[in-house]
């Protein structure tokens, strides 16, 4: 994967990545007071038996209108962070393109493939900041493939991403939220530097659970997920058991985005149209139909790209392959990813006649095979996490599960989407040793050696039995 990404460096410049290929993260800033926090996610606001919350994430930013958002001087990037942030955006594009290519190569015809790359990246980054030795080296090869963003620079850029991404515009009913959580089983602890990193860089909620309180932890995780995704991802969709009795570490990223189209579709702009499936069949669906003048778009020989702006400054970028084109050939092209994920010099203004299917689609991904293909197979066997964790199990864990749930809704008013990525580590089992067959069914030698190493008896037994 590393070499593949480096080949794409020249094809992808700076700019803004859509979160999960949906939401731009270029726009935010603060009216919330720094350091303000939310209450623990317990059912009645009381402590849950066996569960302890170590830290609480700060509130996001709030704006009354998009005018206030765009004109807030605090919404601008800190000058000192512009370079780091630009490098993070490039890295996220490379990561998105390469990981999606690996997923799409195994994509089954007739199935949707929904993926939120930034959500997976955040979990891996939190894991990398706890890692040492070979585990850290392997993760850095994936998170920093072009060797342009070391651990400290990445932490500063992610902190800026968290600040910019977490904001709400009340008048436009627009919101984006990027949330992180870390759960530890009792017996493991957070080293002070790592705890600071989780709070200041990732704005993470951190928890511990005790042995025997797995059910309570599962309920708390479910409440946290529903809260951070506005119930777009529900608690009953979580993998089970979570946590399992042998689990020691759980990393969770939740992503939520909601915004309106700049030009909303009225009731008269919905009509029935045929949607053509890959197997040749078709079905009548509700399509959102309107004409946008002077819309940015890209025309290629084998596909077209249209850009539909959202009220918060984000964009939905739609790429439609020509009918005769195999989609698999497109995802391997650098121009494909440049056109899909960012603005470029090839875009032009056109009068775009839109026909967008109304939809509410869900997807589930098992990410362990993807991590294996990305060169992270060592994480599935043994991880060294003593850079961030205290406890005997810090260097005896392995990823046992990694999954992602995604939901995307498109309707007359706009887009609402959410994703949750959960990575679970269990105490790794000792590596199995080769078996040795010692069935003494033929003549054999033996010796009795006492506790001081003295050979007391030496024998060759050719006819064993009772004398």
N, C-alpha and C positions, 0 to 999 in steps of 0.2 A: 504493500500500500504506500509506503514511503516514497518509492521511486515514482509511482503513478502520480502522486500529489505534486512532486517537484516538477514533473513535466507540465503541469497545469499552471504553474506559478506565472509564466509569461502570459497566459491567456486570461487570467483573472486579476483585475486590479483592485484598488480600494473601493469603498462604497458601503452599502447597507445590505445586510442579510435579512431575508424574511424569516421570522421564527417559525420553524417547521415549514418553511417555504410559504408562509402566510403573512406575517406581520412585520412591518419595518420597525427597527428599534432605534430610530434616529432622533426621536422627538421630545423627550420628557423634561421634567424638573420639579422643584419642591415647593409645596406649601405646607406639607406635613412637617411637624417638628422633628428634627433629628433625634434619634434615640427613642422615639415613642414606640410602644409595643402593643401587640394584641394580647388578649387573655389566653391562657392555656385552653386547649380544645377539649376540655372535659365536659361531660354531659350536663352536670349541674354547676359547673365552675368549681367543683371540689376535687381534691386529690383522688386519683384512681389507684386502688390497691395494686402495689407492685410496679407502678409507673411513676417515674420522676422526670420532670421537665427541667433541663439544665439551662437552656437559653431560649429566648423568644425573639422572632424576627421583627424588625422595625416595620412600621406602617409604610405603605407606598405613598406616592405623590398625588395630589388632588388639584384639579383645575375646574373652573366653572365652564369655560368654553375653549374651543380650539384657538380663538384669538389670544386668549390668555396663555395658552400652552406655547404657541409659536413666538410670543413676544416676551416671554419670561427670560430674562438674561441668565438666570440660574440653570436654564435648560441646555445651555451650551456646554460642550465638552471642556473640561479643564485643559488649558493649553499643554500642560505637562503630560496629559494622558492621550493626546491626539494620536501620537505615533503608536503607542501600545494598542489603543483601541482599533486603529486601522489594521494593524497586524492580526489582532484577534478576529476581525471580520474576514480577512483573507483566509485565515486558518479555518474558520467555521465554514466558509464556502468550500474549501478543499475537502474538509471532513464530510460535509453534506454530500458533495458530488461522489466521492469515492465510496462512502458507505451505502448510498442509495444504489449505485451501480452494482455493488455486491448483492444487495437485496433484490434488485430488479432482475438480475441474472437467473434467479431461482423463482421468479414470479410466475404464478400459474394463471394462464389465460382465463378470463371470465371472473377474476377476483380483483378487488380493489387493493392497492398497496398504499397505506397511510403511514407516514413516518415523520417524526419530529426530531431531526438530527441535533438541534441545539439542546434538547432535553437529555439525550444520551450523553452529549459532550459534557454537560454540567455534572452528571453523576461520575463520569470518568475523571473529571478534573478534581472533584472532591476526594476521590480515591487516590489520585496521584499525589495530592498534598499530604497524605498520610503515609505514603509509600517510601521505601528505601531500597537500596541494593538493586537487584535485577528487576524487581517489580516496578520501581521508579523508572528505570531505564526503558523498559518495555512501554510503559504508559506515555513517557515523554516522546517516544518515537511516533506515537499515534496523535498526541495532542499538540506536538510541536514539530511536525515533519520537515518543515523547511528550515529549522534551526534559527528562527528569527524571533521567537517568543519564549524566553526562559520562564521558569516557575514564578519568579517574583514579578516579572513584567506581565505575565498572564494573570496573576492575582489582581494586580492593579486594574487591568483591562476588564476583568470579570466584575470587579466591584463597580466600575463605571457602567457596565452593561446592566447590572442589577438596578442601579439608580435610575438609568434612563428607561428601562423596560417597565418598571413598576409604577404605572400612573393611571389615573382615571379622569376622564373629561365628562362631567355630569350632564351638561346640556346636550351633548351629542350622544350620550349613552354609550360612550366608548371606554374600554378598559383593557389593559394588558397587565399580566401578572406572571412573574417567574419566581417560583418558590422552591426552597430546598429544605430537606430534613435528614437528619442522621439519627439512627436508633442503635444503641449499644446494649448488649446483655450485661447484667451485673457481673463484675469480675474484670471487665475491661473499663478503662478510663481514658479521658482525653488529655493529652499533654497540653500544657498551657499555650504554647505557640500555635498548635493546631486548633485549639478551641477559639483563640483570637481570630485565626484565619476563617474558621467557619462563620463566626459572627460578623466580622467586618467585610470579608470578601463575598461570602455566599448568602449572607443574611439568613442563615439556617436556623430552624428550630431544632434543638437537640434533646434527646430523651434517652433514658435507660429503662429496661424492663427486667424484672426478676424471674428466676426460674419458677415455672408454674403459673405465670401471669400472661402466657401467650394469648389467651382469648381476649383479655382486657387490652393488650397491645394491639391486637387485630382491630378491635372496635375503635381505638383511638386513631390508628392509621386511616381507617375508613372515614372517620369524621374529618380528619385533616385533609384527605384527598377531596372530599366533597366540598369542603370550605374553599380550598384553593382553586377548584375548577368550576365554581358556581354550580355544582351538582351535575355538570355535563358528564363527568366520570363518576359513577356511583360506587358506593362501598361494596355492593354485592358483585362488582366486576373484578375485585382484587383477587390475585392468586391465593390459593389456600393450600396448606396452612401458611400463615404469615403473621408472626414468625413461627417456624417449626422449632421443636424442642432443641435441635442441635444448632440452630442459627445463632450467630454471634454479632452480626452487623447488618444493618439495612440502610441503604442510601435511596432517597426518593427525590425526584424532581417533578414538579407539577407546572404545567404551562397553560395559561388561559388567555384568550384573546377575543375581544368583541368590538366591532365598529360598524358603522353604517356606510353604505355607498354614498359617495358625494352626490350622485344623482339617484335618488330612491326610485324603485319600481312601484308604480301605482297598481291598483287592481286591474286596470285596463291593459297593463303591460304584462299580463300573465296569459299564456295561451298553450294549448296542447300541440306538441310536435312529436315526431318520431325520433327515438334514440336508437341508433344501430349498434348492436353488440358484435363482438368479435366473431361469434359463431354464425353470423349472417342473419340472426333473428332481430326483431325490433319490437319496441313497445312505446306507447304514447305516454309522455311525461309532461308535467307542467314546466314550461320554460319561461324565464324572465327575459322579456324582449324590450329593447329600446335602442335608439341611435345616439351615440355620443360624438359630437363634433370635436375635431382637433384632439383626438386621443393618441397618445404615444403608442407606437407599435413597431414591430420588426417583421420584415418579409424575407423569408429564406426560400431556397429551392425546394426544401422538403418539409417545411413547417412555417406557421405564422405565429406571432406572439402579440397579444393584445393586453393593454394595461388598464385596469379599472381602479381609479383612486378611491380611497376611503376618507372619511371625515377627519380622522386623526393624523392624516399624512401618510399612512401606510398604503400599500398597493396590493391588489390581487393581480397576479400576472398569470395569464392563461396561455398555454402553448398547445396548439392544435396541429398534429402531424398531418401531412397529406394522406389521402386515402390509400395510396399504393406503398406507403413507407412502413417498414418494420420498426416499431418503437425501440426495439433493442439496439438498433444501429444508431439511434439518436443519442442515447444517454452516454455513449462513449466519446461524444464530440465535445471539445472544449467550448465551441460556440454555443452549443445547446445550454450548457450551464451558465455561461455569461449572459445569454438572453433570458434565461428563466429566473436567475437570482439577482440581476443587477441591471442598472441602466448602462447603456453603452453608446458609442458614437454612431452605431448603425440604426438607432431608433429614429422614426419619422412620425409626423402628425398625419393621421388619417381620420376620416369619418367612419367610425366603427359601428357596425350594426350587430348588436349583441343578442345572443340567444343562449342563456345560461340555465342549465337544468336546476330546478329547486331540488335540494337534497339534504339528507341527514344521514351521513355515512359513518360507520364505525369500523375500526380495525384493531387487531391484536397481533403483536409480533413477539416471537421468542428470539431474543437478541444474543443468546449464547453462541449459536453457529456464526453469527455475524462477527462477534468479538474474536472468535477463533480465526476466521478468515482475515481479520484485520491485523493479525500477528500478536494477539493477546491470549494465546492458548495457555501461557504460563499462569495467568490469573485463575484459570479453571483448575489448576493443580495445587499451587501453593503461592501465597502472597506474603510479602514482608511489609508489614504496616507499622513497624515500631517508630517510624518517623513522626507519627501522629497519635498512636495509641499506646497506652500502658496496659500491661497484663500478660499473663503467660500465653494467651491465645493470639497475641498480636502478630506473631510470626508463624502461626499454624492455622491459617484460614485459606479458603478457596471459594471462588464464586460458584454458588450452587444454582442460581437462577438469575436471569436478567430478562425483563419483559417490558413491553410498552403498549399502552392503550391510547388510542387516538380517536377523536370524534370531531367531525367538521360539518357544520350546518350552513347552507346558503339559502337565503329567503329574500323576500321583497325588500326588507329594510337593510340587510347587510350580511355580515359573516360572524359566526360565533364558533370558536374551536377550542379544544383542550387536548392535552396529552399528559400522561403520567408514565414516568420511567422508574422502575423499581429494580434495584440490584441487591441481591441477598448473598451474604457470605456465611458459610458454615465452618465450624472447626474441621480442618482437613484431616482425613484419615491417614495413618502412617502408610507409606508406600509399601504395597505388598511385596514380600520377599519371595524368591523362587523356592519352590518346594523341593525337598530332598527325600527320596524314597528310602527309608531305613527299615524295611520289612526283613527281619533277620531269618530268612527261610533257606539259608545255605550256610556252610561253614564260615565262621567269622572270628576275628580277634577281639579281645577286650582287655581293658586294664582298669584297676581300681587305684585311683590316686587320692591320697588323703588331703586334708585342708592345708597342709604345708607344701604340697606338691610332691610328696614322696610316692613313688610307684610301689604300692603295696603288693598288688598281684598283677601279673600279665598272663594272658591265656589265649589259646587258640581253641575254639570250640567247634568240633567237627560232628559230634553226636550229642546234641543237647538233650535233656530229658531229666527225669527224676532218677537219681542213683539209688 
